[in-house]
Amino acid sequence: MAASKKKPKKIADPASVASLHDRPDHADPVTQAVCHRIKELRKQHRWTLQQLADASHVSRSMLSQIERGQANPTLAVAYRIAQAFDLPLGQLVDIAMSESHIQIIRGDDPTFLYKSDENMQVRTLSPLNKEKDVEFYEIRLNPGAQMRSASHFEGTTEFLTVLKGAASVHSGEDICTLKKGDSAHYRADVPHMIACGGKSPMQCFLVVTYRA
């Protein structure tokens, strides 16, 4: 998962403009942790977004985007927010770094939707900003829907566990049918496919392992 260029809308706060270009999937773990820490600090102070906006002189819409992981704060914006909480900027970052060992993927975060249409939803449960040998997905397929994949790198395997409904798994010339609670481990370095195998929607977890 080339648009024509449009003239950007005028934004009242110039320091906020630069923070819009960075998407959360390109952010490093510390930046993500800072965004999360800002939201936690606001809740601890029992402030509304508007109250934080008034205290920091950062627009309410920008603060909302930062807290939802849709924009990353520039240095200037982060400095204003830290001042609003009566914290040095370094302390705001240090606090976030001390909490950045756990990365949370929220169930309602649209950033992690790999594919979504009327018949299929694929959501990645792995951090987007890291190179990794293992990827973790949640897959939902409606009756009749299929998810076809070309061959991955040699040695790649997949492990699928059905949580709801039934699934049909094709790996090369091999085919199996799985029901709720069943799991299958199969080659993914050949053409393969996961299909909804029943008359009701199917939900499963998929783990993809790449051999170095």
C-alpha positions in Angstrom: 0.0 0.0 0.0 1.7 10.9 -8.4 -0.6 13.1 -7.1 -0.8 16.6 -8.5 0.8 19.2 -6.4 -1.6 21.5 -4.6 -0.9 24.9 -3.0 -0.6 24.3 0.8 -3.1 25.9 3.0 -1.9 28.8 5.1 -1.2 27.8 8.7 -1.2 30.4 11.5 1.6 28.8 13.4 4.8 28.7 11.2 6.6 26.5 13.7 4.0 23.8 13.1 4.4 23.6 9.4 7.6 21.6 9.4 6.2 19.0 11.7 3.6 18.0 9.1 6.0 16.5 6.6 7.1 13.6 8.8 4.8 10.6 8.9 4.8 8.3 12.0 6.0 5.3 9.9 9.3 7.2 9.4 9.7 8.3 13.0 12.4 6.9 15.2 11.3 5.2 18.5 12.3 8.3 20.6 10.2 10.6 18.5 7.2 8.2 18.8 7.8 8.1 22.6 7.8 11.9 22.8 4.5 12.1 21.1 3.0 9.5 23.5 4.6 11.3 26.5 3.0 14.6 25.5 -0.4 13.0 25.6 0.3 11.3 28.9 1.5 14.6 30.5 -1.6 16.4 29.3 -3.8 13.8 30.9 -1.8 14.0 34.1 -2.4 17.7 34.2 -6.1 17.1 33.4 -5.9 19.6 30.5 -8.0 19.6 27.4 -6.3 20.0 24.1 -7.4 23.6 24.0 -5.8 24.3 27.5 -2.5 22.8 26.3 -2.8 24.9 23.1 -3.3 28.1 25.1 -0.4 27.2 27.4 2.1 26.2 24.6 1.0 28.5 21.8 0.8 25.4 19.5 -2.5 25.0 17.6 -5.0 22.6 18.9 -5.2 20.8 15.6 -1.4 20.3 15.6 -1.4 19.0 19.2 -4.2 16.6 18.2 -2.2 15.3 15.2 0.9 14.8 17.4 -1.0 12.9 20.0 -2.6 10.6 17.4 0.7 10.0 15.7 -0.2 11.8 12.5 2.5 14.4 12.8 5.9 14.6 14.6 6.8 17.7 16.6 9.7 19.9 15.3 12.2 21.0 17.8 10.5 24.4 18.1 7.1 22.8 18.8 8.5 20.3 21.3 10.2 23.2 23.1 6.9 25.1 23.4 5.1 22.1 24.7 7.8 21.3 27.2 7.6 24.9 28.5 3.9 24.6 28.9 4.5 21.6 31.3 7.3 23.6 33.0 9.9 21.1 31.8 13.2 21.6 30.1 13.2 20.2 26.6 15.9 17.7 27.5 13.8 16.4 30.3 10.8 15.8 28.1 13.0 13.8 25.7 14.8 12.0 28.6 11.5 10.9 30.1 10.3 9.7 26.8 13.5 7.7 26.2 13.2 6.1 29.5 9.7 4.8 28.5 10.6 3.9 24.9 11.5 0.3 25.5 7.9 -0.7 25.0 6.3 0.2 21.7 2.5 0.1 21.6 0.4 -0.5 18.5 -3.1 0.7 19.2 -5.9 -1.3 17.7 -7.6 1.8 16.3 -4.4 3.3 14.8 -5.0 3.6 11.0 -1.2 3.9 10.4 -0.8 0.1 10.7 -3.5 -0.8 8.2 -1.5 -2.4 5.4 -4.6 -3.1 3.2 -8.3 -2.4 3.8 -11.2 -2.7 1.4 -14.7 -4.2 1.5 -13.4 -7.8 1.4 -10.1 -7.7 3.2 -8.3 -6.0 6.1 -4.6 -6.6 6.8 -3.2 -4.9 9.8 0.5 -5.1 10.7 1.2 -5.8 14.4 5.0 -5.2 14.0 6.8 -1.8 14.4 6.9 -0.1 11.1 10.2 1.7 11.6 12.5 -1.3 12.2 14.2 -3.8 9.9 13.1 -7.2 11.1 13.3 -10.9 10.3 9.8 -11.6 11.6 6.6 -9.8 10.7 3.3 -10.2 12.5 -0.1 -9.5 10.9 -3.8 -9.7 11.7 -5.9 -10.7 8.6 -9.7 -10.5 8.2 -11.3 -11.9 5.0 -14.9 -11.9 4.0 -16.4 -15.0 2.4 -15.0 -15.5 -1.1 -12.0 -13.2 -0.5 -8.5 -14.3 -1.2 -5.0 -12.9 -0.4 -2.5 -14.1 -3.0 1.2 -13.6 -2.6 4.1 -14.1 -5.0 7.2 -16.0 -3.8 9.1 -14.3 -1.0 12.9 -14.6 -0.5 14.3 -18.2 -0.4 13.7 -19.8 3.0 10.8 -17.6 4.0 8.0 -19.4 5.9 4.6 -18.4 7.3 2.8 -19.5 10.4 -1.0 -18.9 10.4 -3.5 -19.4 13.3 -7.2 -19.1 12.7 -9.1 -17.2 15.3 -12.5 -17.1 13.7 -14.2 -18.8 10.7 -12.3 -21.1 8.4 -9.3 -20.7 6.1 -7.9 -22.3 3.0 -4.1 -22.2 2.7 -2.3 -22.8 -0.6 1.5 -23.1 -0.7 2.8 -24.1 -4.1 0.9 -27.3 -5.0 -0.1 -28.0 -1.4 -3.5 -27.1 0.0 -5.0 -27.4 3.5 -8.2 -26.3 5.2 -8.1 -24.8 8.7 -10.9 -24.2 11.2 -11.0 -22.0 14.3 -8.1 -22.9 16.6 -6.1 -24.6 13.8 -2.6 -23.5 12.8 -0.4 -24.2 9.7 3.3 -23.6 9.0 4.2 -23.5 5.3 6.7 -22.3 2.7 6.3 -18.8 1.5 9.2 -18.8 -1.0 6.7 -20.2 -3.5 3.5 -18.6 -4.7 1.0 -18.9 -1.9 -2.5 -17.8 -0.9 -4.8 -17.5 2.1 -8.6 -17.6 1.4 -11.7 -17.5 3.5 -12.8 -21.1 3.5 -16.4 -20.7 4.9 -19.6 -18.8 4.6 -18.7 -16.5 7.5 -15.8 -14.0 7.8 -12.4 -15.3 8.7 -9.9 -13.8 11.2 -6.4 -15.0 11.6 -2.9 -14.1 12.9 0.0 -14.5 10.4 3.7 -14.6 11.3 6.1 -14.2 8.4 9.7 -15.4 9.1 12.6 -14.4 6.8 15.7 -16.5 6.8 18.9 -14.5 6.9 
